[in-house]
Amino acid sequence: MEILRQQLFNIIAFVFLGLFVAVWGSVLLRVGFWVPDGRTVAPPLNGALVTAAGVLATSLSSLTASALGFTIAEVRREESGQDTRRPSGPGAPGSSTAINPSDVTARLSGRIIAAIIVYLAVGLAVLLLWLAKGTASTDLIGAFALSLLGWLIGAAGVVFQTEKRNT
């Protein structure tokens, strides 16, 4: 029982990520192997599968983005020596300082890193399928592909910031 207590967060993360991969894997297989039959434009998907896939994709996207954002804010606050009781945000002291990406990644937990990798891997598979299938894919595939692109643009905004130089 003690091992379950110690590993509870890892178990929850594993179940959540496993469910995400299973649901989206099912969607990818159904759409990927679907052959147009002349009667329907895209493969029919069960309403529960569509809902579950949408909720899981949105949740994982939000969770990873917020974890990255909070970690970046924490690193910035510590690097600038900013007190947490002082105002933060655009124009606040330390808000425009560039950060060292290795400081951010060093603070991310293994669960967050795993979630980012899983989200990117599944999202890229969805994007490639959407590009390959075009109109023969579902709206769900297109929505997730566009969501992934938005997530990547946000992440790229952080990644391509000027790194803090050690002078």
Phi and psi restraints in degrees (value plus and minus 20) as a CYANA .aco file:
   2 GLU   PHI     -83.8   -43.8
   2 GLU   PSI     -59.1   -19.1
   3 ILE   PHI     -83.9   -43.9
   3 ILE   PSI     -56.9   -16.9
   4 LEU   PHI     -85.0   -45.0
   4 LEU   PSI     -59.4   -19.4
   5 ARG   PHI     -83.7   -43.7
   5 ARG   PSI     -62.0   -22.0
   6 GLN   PHI     -92.3   -52.3
   6 GLN   PSI     -50.0   -10.0
   7 GLN   PHI    -125.6   -85.6
   7 GLN   PSI      -8.1    31.9
   8 LEU   PHI     -75.9   -35.9
   8 LEU   PSI     -66.5   -26.5
   9 PHE   PHI     -84.4   -44.4
   9 PHE   PSI     -59.0   -19.0
  10 ASN   PHI     -85.7   -45.7
  10 ASN   PSI     -58.0   -18.0
  11 ILE   PHI     -84.2   -44.2
  11 ILE   PSI     -66.2   -26.2
  12 ILE   PHI     -80.4   -40.4
  12 ILE   PSI     -65.2   -25.2
  13 ALA   PHI     -83.0   -43.0
  13 ALA   PSI     -62.4   -22.4
  14 PHE   PHI     -83.1   -43.1
  14 PHE   PSI     -64.2   -24.2
  15 VAL   PHI     -83.9   -43.9
  15 VAL   PSI     -65.2   -25.2
  16 PHE   PHI     -81.9   -41.9
  16 PHE   PSI     -68.4   -28.4
  17 LEU   PHI     -87.9   -47.9
  17 LEU   PSI     -56.7   -16.7
  18 GLY   PHI     -84.2   -44.2
  18 GLY   PSI     -61.6   -21.6
  19 LEU   PHI     -84.5   -44.5
  19 LEU   PSI     -61.8   -21.8
  20 PHE   PHI     -78.4   -38.4
  20 PHE   PSI     -68.6   -28.6
  21 VAL   PHI     -85.3   -45.3
  21 VAL   PSI     -62.0   -22.0
  22 ALA   PHI     -84.5   -44.5
  22 ALA   PSI     -66.3   -26.3
  23 VAL   PHI     -86.2   -46.2
  23 VAL   PSI     -68.1   -28.1
  24 TRP   PHI     -91.9   -51.9
  24 TRP   PSI     -49.9    -9.9
  25 GLY   PHI     -82.4   -42.4
  25 GLY   PSI     -60.7   -20.7
  26 SER   PHI     -82.8   -42.8
  26 SER   PSI     -64.3   -24.3
  27 VAL   PHI     -82.4   -42.4
  27 VAL   PSI     -66.2   -26.2
  28 LEU   PHI     -80.9   -40.9
  28 LEU   PSI     -62.9   -22.9
  29 LEU   PHI     -85.2   -45.2
  29 LEU   PSI     -64.6   -24.6
  30 ARG   PHI     -84.0   -44.0
  30 ARG   PSI     -62.6   -22.6
  31 VAL   PHI     -96.8   -56.8
  31 VAL   PSI     -60.2   -20.2
  32 GLY   PHI     -83.7   -43.7
  32 GLY   PSI     -57.2   -17.2
  33 PHE   PHI    -116.5   -76.5
  33 PHE   PSI     -17.6    22.4
  34 TRP   PHI     -94.5   -54.5
  34 TRP   PSI     113.0   153.0
  35 VAL   PHI    -131.6   -91.6
  35 VAL   PSI     106.6   146.6
  36 PRO   PHI     -74.1   -34.1
  36 PRO   PSI     113.7   153.7
  37 ASP   PHI    -129.8   -89.8
  37 ASP   PSI     -17.8    22.2
  38 GLY   PHI      66.6   106.6
  38 GLY   PSI     -34.9     5.1
  39 ARG   PHI    -117.4   -77.4
  39 ARG   PSI     -55.4   -15.4
  40 THR   PHI    -143.8  -103.8
  40 THR   PSI     131.5   171.5
  41 VAL   PHI    -101.3   -61.3
  41 VAL   PSI     -52.7   -12.7
  42 ALA   PHI    -160.8  -120.8
  42 ALA   PSI     141.4   181.4
  43 PRO   PHI     -86.7   -46.7
  43 PRO   PSI     118.4   158.4
  44 PRO   PHI     -94.6   -54.6
  44 PRO   PSI     116.1   156.1
  45 LEU   PHI    -140.7  -100.7
  45 LEU   PSI     123.5   163.5
  46 ASN   PHI     -78.9   -38.9
  46 ASN   PSI     117.6   157.6
  47 GLY   PHI     -79.2   -39.2
  47 GLY   PSI     -57.0   -17.0
  48 ALA   PHI     -86.8   -46.8
  48 ALA   PSI     -58.5   -18.5
  49 LEU   PHI     -85.5   -45.5
  49 LEU   PSI     -62.2   -22.2
  50 VAL   PHI     -82.8   -42.8
  50 VAL   PSI     -65.0   -25.0
  51 THR   PHI     -84.5   -44.5
  51 THR   PSI     -67.5   -27.5
  52 ALA   PHI     -81.4   -41.4
  52 ALA   PSI     -63.9   -23.9
  53 ALA   PHI     -83.1   -43.1
  53 ALA   PSI     -63.1   -23.1
  54 GLY   PHI     -84.8   -44.8
  54 GLY   PSI     -64.7   -24.7
  55 VAL   PHI     -84.7   -44.7
  55 VAL   PSI     -64.8   -24.8
  56 LEU   PHI     -84.5   -44.5
  56 LEU   PSI     -62.8   -22.8
  57 ALA   PHI     -85.1   -45.1
  57 ALA   PSI     -64.7   -24.7
  58 THR   PHI     -84.5   -44.5
  58 THR   PSI     -63.0   -23.0
  59 SER   PHI     -82.7   -42.7
  59 SER   PSI     -68.5   -28.5
  60 LEU   PHI     -86.0   -46.0
  60 LEU   PSI     -57.7   -17.7
  61 SER   PHI     -81.4   -41.4
  61 SER   PSI     -67.5   -27.5
  62 SER   PHI     -85.6   -45.6
  62 SER   PSI     -63.1   -23.1
  63 LEU   PHI     -82.2   -42.2
  63 LEU   PSI     -65.7   -25.7
  64 THR   PHI     -90.0   -50.0
  64 THR   PSI     -60.2   -20.2
  65 ALA   PHI     -84.2   -44.2
  65 ALA   PSI     -63.5   -23.5
  66 SER   PHI     -88.7   -48.7
  66 SER   PSI     -57.5   -17.5
  67 ALA   PHI     -82.4   -42.4
  67 ALA   PSI     -62.7   -22.7
  68 LEU   PHI     -84.0   -44.0
  68 LEU   PSI     -65.0   -25.0
  69 GLY   PHI     -82.2   -42.2
  69 GLY   PSI     -65.4   -25.4
  70 PHE   PHI     -85.1   -45.1
  70 PHE   PSI     -58.8   -18.8
  71 THR   PHI     -87.2   -47.2
  71 THR   PSI     -61.2   -21.2
  72 ILE   PHI     -82.8   -42.8
  72 ILE   PSI     -64.2   -24.2
  73 ALA   PHI     -82.0   -42.0
  73 ALA   PSI     -59.7   -19.7
  74 GLU   PHI     -84.2   -44.2
  74 GLU   PSI     -63.8   -23.8
  75 VAL   PHI     -84.9   -44.9
  75 VAL   PSI     -63.8   -23.8
  76 ARG   PHI     -80.2   -40.2
  76 ARG   PSI     -63.8   -23.8
  77 ARG   PHI     -81.7   -41.7
  77 ARG   PSI     -64.0   -24.0
  78 GLU   PHI     -89.9   -49.9
  78 GLU   PSI     -58.8   -18.8
  79 GLU   PHI     -88.3   -48.3
  79 GLU   PSI     -52.5   -12.5
  80 SER   PHI    -109.6   -69.6
  80 SER   PSI     -27.3    12.7
  81 GLY   PHI      51.5    91.5
  81 GLY   PSI       1.0    41.0
  82 GLN   PHI     -94.5   -54.5
  82 GLN   PSI     113.7   153.7
  83 ASP   PHI     -96.1   -56.1
  83 ASP   PSI     118.7   158.7
  84 THR   PHI     -86.5   -46.5
  84 THR   PSI     -35.1     4.9
  85 ARG   PHI    -106.8   -66.8
  85 ARG   PSI     -32.1     7.9
  86 ARG   PHI    -105.0   -65.0
  86 ARG   PSI     140.8   180.8
  87 PRO   PHI     -83.5   -43.5
  87 PRO   PSI     128.4   168.4
  88 SER   PHI    -150.6  -110.6
  88 SER   PSI     153.4   193.4
  89 GLY   PHI      93.1   133.1
  89 GLY   PSI    -194.8  -154.8
  90 PRO   PHI     -77.8   -37.8
  90 PRO   PSI     111.8   151.8
  91 GLY   PHI      69.0   109.0
  91 GLY   PSI     -32.0     8.0
  92 ALA   PHI     -98.2   -58.2
  92 ALA   PSI     135.3   175.3
  93 PRO   PHI     -77.0   -37.0
  93 PRO   PSI     111.3   151.3
  94 GLY   PHI      64.7   104.7
  94 GLY   PSI     -20.6    19.4
  95 SER   PHI     -96.1   -56.1
  95 SER   PSI     -40.5    -0.5
  96 SER   PHI    -125.3   -85.3
  96 SER   PSI     -14.2    25.8
  97 THR   PHI     -92.2   -52.2
  97 THR   PSI     116.4   156.4
  98 ALA   PHI     -94.2   -54.2
  98 ALA   PSI     130.9   170.9
  99 ILE   PHI    -136.4   -96.4
  99 ILE   PSI     139.0   179.0
 100 ASN   PHI    -109.1   -69.1
 100 ASN   PSI      99.6   139.6
 101 PRO   PHI     -78.6   -38.6
 101 PRO   PSI     -50.8   -10.8
 102 SER   PHI     -87.8   -47.8
 102 SER   PSI     -47.8    -7.8
 103 ASP   PHI     -86.7   -46.7
 103 ASP   PSI     -56.6   -16.6
 104 VAL   PHI     -91.4   -51.4
 104 VAL   PSI     -69.7   -29.7
 105 THR   PHI     -85.7   -45.7
 105 THR   PSI     -48.5    -8.5
 106 ALA   PHI     -86.9   -46.9
 106 ALA   PSI     -44.7    -4.7
 107 ARG   PHI    -111.3   -71.3
 107 ARG   PSI     -33.2     6.8
 108 LEU   PHI     -94.9   -54.9
 108 LEU   PSI     117.1   157.1
 109 SER   PHI     -93.5   -53.5
 109 SER   PSI     143.0   183.0
 110 GLY   PHI     -81.1   -41.1
 110 GLY   PSI     -53.0   -13.0
 111 ARG   PHI     -85.6   -45.6
 111 ARG   PSI     -61.7   -21.7
 112 ILE   PHI     -88.1   -48.1
 112 ILE   PSI     -62.6   -22.6
 113 ILE   PHI     -81.8   -41.8
 113 ILE   PSI     -63.6   -23.6
 114 ALA   PHI     -80.9   -40.9
 114 ALA   PSI     -62.8   -22.8
 115 ALA   PHI     -82.8   -42.8
 115 ALA   PSI     -61.2   -21.2
 116 ILE   PHI     -84.9   -44.9
 116 ILE   PSI     -64.6   -24.6
 117 ILE   PHI     -83.5   -43.5
 117 ILE   PSI     -65.0   -25.0
 118 VAL   PHI     -83.7   -43.7
 118 VAL   PSI     -65.4   -25.4
 119 TYR   PHI     -80.5   -40.5
 119 TYR   PSI     -65.5   -25.5
 120 LEU   PHI     -84.8   -44.8
 120 LEU   PSI     -64.0   -24.0
 121 ALA   PHI     -83.5   -43.5
 121 ALA   PSI     -69.5   -29.5
 122 VAL   PHI     -87.1   -47.1
 122 VAL   PSI     -62.1   -22.1
 123 GLY   PHI     -81.8   -41.8
 123 GLY   PSI     -60.7   -20.7
 124 LEU   PHI     -87.4   -47.4
 124 LEU   PSI     -56.8   -16.8
 125 ALA   PHI     -83.2   -43.2
 125 ALA   PSI     -61.1   -21.1
 126 VAL   PHI     -84.6   -44.6
 126 VAL   PSI     -64.6   -24.6
 127 LEU   PHI     -80.8   -40.8
 127 LEU   PSI     -65.6   -25.6
 128 LEU   PHI     -84.0   -44.0
 128 LEU   PSI     -60.2   -20.2
 129 LEU   PHI     -84.3   -44.3
 129 LEU   PSI     -62.0   -22.0
 130 TRP   PHI     -81.4   -41.4
 130 TRP   PSI     -63.7   -23.7
 131 LEU   PHI     -87.1   -47.1
 131 LEU   PSI     -56.9   -16.9
 132 ALA   PHI     -94.6   -54.6
 132 ALA   PSI     -62.3   -22.3
 133 LYS   PHI    -104.7   -64.7
 133 LYS   PSI     -46.8    -6.8
 134 GLY   PHI      38.6    78.6
 134 GLY   PSI    -146.1  -106.1
 135 THR   PHI     -90.5   -50.5
 135 THR   PSI     -32.4     7.6
 136 ALA   PHI    -104.6   -64.6
 136 ALA   PSI     -13.6    26.4
 137 SER   PHI    -120.6   -80.6
 137 SER   PSI     156.8   196.8
 138 THR   PHI    -113.9   -73.9
 138 THR   PSI     146.3   186.3
 139 ASP   PHI     -83.0   -43.0
 139 ASP   PSI     -52.5   -12.5
 140 LEU   PHI     -80.5   -40.5
 140 LEU   PSI     -63.9   -23.9
 141 ILE   PHI     -83.1   -43.1
 141 ILE   PSI     -66.6   -26.6
 142 GLY   PHI     -82.1   -42.1
 142 GLY   PSI     -60.3   -20.3
 143 ALA   PHI     -85.3   -45.3
 143 ALA   PSI     -63.4   -23.4
 144 PHE   PHI     -88.6   -48.6
 144 PHE   PSI     -58.9   -18.9
 145 ALA   PHI     -81.0   -41.0
 145 ALA   PSI     -63.7   -23.7
 146 LEU   PHI     -88.1   -48.1
 146 LEU   PSI     -56.7   -16.7
 147 SER   PHI     -83.2   -43.2
 147 SER   PSI     -62.8   -22.8
 148 LEU   PHI     -81.1   -41.1
 148 LEU   PSI     -63.4   -23.4
 149 LEU   PHI     -81.1   -41.1
 149 LEU   PSI     -60.7   -20.7
 150 GLY   PHI     -83.4   -43.4
 150 GLY   PSI     -62.2   -22.2
 151 TRP   PHI     -82.5   -42.5
 151 TRP   PSI     -63.3   -23.3
 152 LEU   PHI     -84.7   -44.7
 152 LEU   PSI     -57.7   -17.7
 153 ILE   PHI     -84.3   -44.3
 153 ILE   PSI     -63.7   -23.7
 154 GLY   PHI     -82.2   -42.2
 154 GLY   PSI     -64.3   -24.3
 155 ALA   PHI     -86.3   -46.3
 155 ALA   PSI     -57.8   -17.8
 156 ALA   PHI     -85.2   -45.2
 156 ALA   PSI     -53.0   -13.0
 157 GLY   PHI     -79.3   -39.3
 157 GLY   PSI     -55.2   -15.2
 158 VAL   PHI     -98.4   -58.4
 158 VAL   PSI     -64.9   -24.9
 159 VAL   PHI     -82.4   -42.4
 159 VAL   PSI     -59.3   -19.3
 160 PHE   PHI    -111.8   -71.8
 160 PHE   PSI      -7.4    32.6
 161 GLN   PHI     -86.6   -46.6
 161 GLN   PSI     133.2   173.2
 162 THR   PHI     -85.7   -45.7
 162 THR   PSI     108.3   148.3
 163 GLU   PHI     -92.6   -52.6
 163 GLU   PSI     129.0   169.0
 164 LYS   PHI     -85.6   -45.6
 164 LYS   PSI     109.0   149.0
 165 ARG   PHI    -113.5   -73.5
 165 ARG   PSI     117.5   157.5
 166 ASN   PHI    -106.4   -66.4
 166 ASN   PSI      85.7   125.7
